[in-house]
Amino acid sequence: MMTNLFSVFDPSTSILNLSLNWLSTFLGLFLIPASYWLMPNRFQLIWNNILLTLHKEFKTLLGPSGHNGSTLMFISLFSLIMFNNFLGLFPYIFTSTSHLTLTLSLAFPLWLSFMLYGWINHTQHMFAHLVPQGTPAVLMPFMVCIETISNVIRPGTLAVRLTANMIAGHLLLTLLGNTGPVTANYIILSIILSTQIALLVLESAVAIIQSYVFAVLSTLYSSEVN
């Protein structure tokens, strides 16, 4: 029995006094050995093509100043978030990306490392980035404040965007799922089931889009400091 609507996102469920929900985040590690098979299956070939496409796109976003191998970090970030987003669509599996604990843990260290790297190695560029080109002299102090605030809230917007999108879809599915058992009318029940299937397809698209947006924005933040 749920005490409230948000209890479906409660990570405190425990077995033998151990909170095992967060272990679902690391289930993707079991898929890694499959990439070392002598004869890869079709799923592995499709996944390799997706990763190659992402590598080319992230390489383009980073530009010629990007370091070799830096796309691997963003591809791994995309894979981790998308895997956990899809896991949350299965029944009785904890959605770790619906909690700020995970999303902030991913966004804040990335942003902090980019900022430290930029201010230490490209100080003049970082100062120049605070004032957009062509800004009138009167507006320069205001633009510095605006750009500073926009830079500071970047990890928060990254984390909240992913969390809010995951929570919104799951809440709708939970609301419809709780309405079904108490509905006696078969017409209404069929409409609810059809709506849930449509929402599930939409959530699958959101799972891919949000992981892609998170990785692309992180790549753009990285390219700004080079």
N, C-alpha and C positions, 0 to 999 in steps of 0.2 A: 504494500500500500504506500503510495507516494505521499509524503507530507506536504510537498508543494511542487510546482511545475518544474523548478530548476533542480530538483533532487536527482533527475536523470543525469546531470553533469557532476554529481557528487563523487569525488575520488576516494571517499573514505570507506568504501566497501572492502571488507577484509576477510581473509581466509586464514585460520590458525593465527589470528592476531597480526597478520602481515598484510599490508596494503599492496596488493598485487596488480592493481589496475594499470599503474604506470608502466608495467613490464610490456604492455601491448606496443609501446613505442619502439621496442627493440626487436619485435617479431620480424622486421624486414631483414635482420641479419641472417636469418635462415635461408634467404633467397640468394645470398652472395655466392655460396659454393656452386650453384648452378651455372654461374658465368664461367667456371673453369672446366666445364665438361668438354671432352674431346670433340663431341658432335653436339653443338647447341641445338635446342629445340626451336620451334617457330616463335614462341613467346620471347625467347632470348634474342632472336634475330630482329624482331619488331622493336624490342626495347633498345637494342644497340642502335638501330636507325633513329629512334627518338632522341637518344643521347647525343648522337652525331649531329643531328639537326640543332639541338640546344647548344652544343659546343660552338657551332658556326655562328649562331645568333649572338651568343654571349661574347664571342670573340669580336664580332662586329661592334657590339655596344661598348666593349672595353677600349677598342681602338688600337692603333699601333703602339701606344705607350703601355698597354697592359702586359703584365708579366706572364711568362710562359707557365702553363699549368694552373693559372688562377681560375680558369673556367671550371675546373674540377670541383672547386669549393661550392660554386653556385649550382652546378648540376647535382651534387650530393644534397644540397639544401632543398632543391626542387623535389628530388626523389623521396627524401625523408618526409616532407610535408604532404606530398601527394599520397604516399602510402598510408600515413596516419589519417588523412582525410577520408580515404576510401574505407579504411578499417571501421571508422565510425558509422558507416552505412549498414554494417552488418548487425544483427540483433545481439544484444548482451555483450558488446565489445565497447570498451571505454574509448571515448574520443579525446585524446590528449591535446589536440590542436584547438579544442574549444576552451582551453584554460590559458590565461595570461601567464601562468607559470612557465609553460613551454614556449609560447610565442615570444614573450619578452626575453627569455633565456637565449633565443636564437637571434632576435633583432638587436638587443642592446650591445652584446659583445662585438657584433659585426660593425655597427655604427661607431662604437668607441674606438675600435682598431683603425677604421678608416679615418676618423678625425685625428687621432694621434699621429698616424702616418702622414697625413696631409699637413698638419701644423708643424711637424718636426722637419720634414723633408721639402715641403713646398710652401713655406710661410707666406711669401709674397703673393703667390697664387691664391691662397686661402683668404688673405686680406682683400685682394682684388675681387674675389668671388662674392664678397659681402655687398659690393656696390655694382649693380648691373651696368653694362655699357650704355652710355647716353643718358644717365640719370642727371637731372639738374642739380646744381650745388646746394640749393635750398632743401631738396628732398633727401640728400645723402644721409644725414643722421637718422631719419625715419627708415630709410631703406636698410641701413645697417641693423637697426632693431628688428625689422621685419624678417630679414634674412637670418639673423641669429636665432630668433624664435622658431622659424621654420626648420632650421637645422637641428635645434634641440628636441623638437617634438617628433622628429622622424622615426626613432625607434618605437615610440608610443603609437603612432599612426600605423606603422607596419604591423605591430602586434594586435592592436584593437581591430584593424580591418579584417585580419584572418579570423580572430576569435568571434567577432560579431557575425560574420557570414556563416561560420560553422554553427553557432548557437541558433541563428534565425531559422535555418532550414530544419534543424533537429527539433526545435520547439514546435514548428508547424506539423511535423510528422508525429510528434508525441501527442499533440492536441487531437489530431484526427484519429490516432490509434486508441486514445482513451474514449473517444466518442463512439467508436464502432461497437464494442461489447454491450453498450446500454441501448443500442438502437434496434428496435423490433421491426422496423419497416425495411423490407428487402431492397426497395428502390433506393432509399437513402443510403443503405449499406453499400450497394453497388457503386453509387456516386462517390462515396468516401473512399472505397478501394481504388477506383479509377483515379481519383485525385491524388491518393498516396503514391500510386505507380508513377504518375506524371511528376510529382514532387521528387520521387527517388531518382528519376532520370535527370531532373534539373539539378539535384544535389550532386549527382555524379559529374555533371558539367562544372558546377561551382567548385568541386574538389580539385579539378584540374586547373581551372582558371585562377583560383586563389593561390595555389602553389606556384603557378607561373608568374603571377603578379608579384608575389613576395620575392621570388628569385630575380626577376627583371629589375625591380626597384632597387634591390641590394646591389645588382650589377651597375646600375646607373649611379648610385651613391659612390661606388668604388671608382668609377671612371671620372667622377668630378674631382677627386683629390690627386689625380695624376696630371 
